[in-house]
Amino acid sequence: MTTAEPVIRTAVAADLPELQRVFAAAALSNVADAPLLLAHPEFLVFAGDGIAEGRTRLAAAGRPDDNRVLGFATVATGEDGGLDLEDLFVDPECRRRGIARRLIADAVSTARAAGHQVLTVTGNPHALAFYLAVGFVEIGHTETELGAGPRLRLDLRQIVVNRVPTSAQ
């Protein structure tokens, strides 16, 4: 059986349980973060606030008989009025298959279409190498509830994005 290419689409309310599963699994997969997260289970709750506003996009398995979410990304307007990558999570069983890169490419396309020139993110230190590899540059650090995290920026005028298959949703 051949594996279908993931499909990137806008998340809907019915996707919330799958998004929550991916969120918790991805968060707990960082061994160094797991003790703090388990001590504060409220940090493992993904409310899905961006779903109703159409700000959460997901990578689905790509087969009609498989509704698994492989990963997802949420964008939001930042404090400075720019666009912020609020969430980027990939199911640990699906890592190293280009899912996160596809979700970044989709976020870049959406941001450009909306007229944004920059996408920023506060990254988990474990994901720093990934963000640098896809073109983000480190612009500082910020404190989060889980500790210090790198603050990164992607110049949307400079980055070349591969086309990503999307659905109409």
C-alpha positions in Angstrom: 0.0 0.0 0.0 1.4 3.4 -0.9 1.3 6.3 1.5 -0.8 9.2 0.4 0.7 12.7 0.6 -0.6 14.7 3.6 -3.2 17.2 2.9 -3.1 20.7 4.5 -6.5 22.1 5.3 -8.2 24.4 7.8 -9.1 22.7 11.1 -12.8 22.4 12.0 -14.3 21.8 15.5 -14.6 18.1 14.8 -10.8 18.0 14.6 -10.3 19.2 18.2 -9.8 15.7 19.8 -7.1 14.8 17.2 -5.4 18.2 17.6 -5.4 17.7 21.4 -3.9 14.2 21.0 -1.1 15.6 18.8 -0.5 18.6 21.1 -0.1 16.4 24.2 2.0 13.7 22.5 4.3 16.3 20.9 4.7 18.3 24.1 5.5 15.2 26.2 8.0 13.8 23.6 10.6 16.3 24.8 12.1 14.3 27.7 13.5 17.4 29.4 10.1 19.1 29.3 8.0 16.1 30.4 8.4 16.4 34.2 7.4 20.1 34.3 4.4 19.4 31.9 3.2 16.5 34.0 3.5 18.6 37.2 1.3 21.2 35.5 -1.3 19.3 33.4 -3.0 22.6 32.5 0.0 23.2 30.1 -1.1 20.0 28.2 -4.6 21.3 27.4 -5.0 22.5 23.8 -8.2 24.6 23.8 -8.2 25.1 20.0 -9.0 28.8 20.2 -7.9 29.4 16.6 -10.2 26.8 15.1 -13.4 28.9 15.0 -11.4 31.8 13.5 -9.8 29.7 10.8 -6.3 30.3 12.2 -5.4 26.6 12.7 -4.3 24.6 9.7 -3.6 20.9 9.9 -1.8 18.2 8.0 -4.2 15.2 7.6 -3.2 11.7 6.6 -4.4 12.2 3.0 -6.5 9.1 2.7 -10.3 9.2 2.8 -10.4 6.3 5.3 -7.9 8.0 7.7 -8.8 11.2 9.5 -5.6 11.2 11.6 -4.0 14.6 12.2 -0.3 14.4 11.6 0.5 17.9 12.7 -0.9 21.4 12.9 0.0 25.1 13.1 -1.9 28.1 14.4 -1.2 31.8 13.5 -2.3 34.8 15.4 -1.8 38.6 15.3 1.0 39.4 17.7 1.3 42.3 20.1 3.0 44.4 17.4 0.3 43.8 14.9 2.4 41.3 12.9 1.8 37.7 12.4 2.9 35.2 15.0 3.2 31.4 14.7 1.4 30.4 17.8 1.5 26.6 17.5 3.5 24.2 15.5 3.1 20.6 16.6 3.8 17.3 14.8 2.7 13.8 16.0 6.0 12.3 17.3 5.3 9.2 15.2 5.2 11.3 12.0 8.3 13.4 12.6 11.1 13.7 10.0 8.6 13.4 7.1 8.4 17.0 6.1 5.1 17.7 8.0 6.4 20.8 9.9 8.0 22.1 6.8 4.7 21.8 4.9 2.9 23.6 7.7 5.4 26.4 7.7 5.1 26.7 3.9 1.4 26.9 4.3 1.6 29.6 7.0 4.0 31.6 4.8 1.7 31.4 1.8 -1.3 32.5 4.0 0.7 35.3 5.6 1.9 36.6 2.2 -1.6 36.5 0.8 -2.7 38.6 3.7 0.0 41.2 3.0 2.4 40.3 5.9 6.1 40.6 5.4 7.3 38.9 8.6 6.3 35.8 10.6 7.6 35.5 14.1 7.6 32.7 16.6 8.7 32.0 20.2 10.2 28.6 19.8 10.9 25.7 22.1 14.7 25.5 22.5 14.4 21.8 21.3 13.0 23.1 18.0 15.6 25.9 17.4 17.6 23.9 14.8 14.4 23.2 12.8 13.4 26.9 12.8 16.8 28.0 11.7 16.8 25.3 9.0 13.6 26.6 7.4 14.9 30.2 7.3 14.0 31.8 10.6 16.7 33.9 12.3 17.1 34.3 16.0 16.2 37.9 17.2 16.3 37.3 21.0 14.8 35.4 23.9 11.7 35.7 25.9 10.3 34.2 29.1 7.4 31.8 28.9 5.6 29.8 31.5 7.9 26.9 30.7 11.2 29.0 30.8 13.2 30.9 28.3 12.6 30.4 24.6 14.2 31.8 21.5 12.3 34.5 19.6 12.7 34.1 15.9 11.7 35.9 12.7 11.1 34.8 9.1 11.3 37.5 6.4 8.6 36.5 4.0 10.0 38.7 1.3 13.2 36.5 1.2 12.0 33.0 1.7 11.3 30.6 -1.2 8.3 28.3 -0.4 7.7 25.0 -2.1 4.1 24.6 -3.2 2.1 22.5 -0.7 -1.0 20.5 -1.6 -4.0 21.9 0.1 -7.7 21.1 0.1 -10.4 23.6 -0.5 -11.4 23.7 3.2 
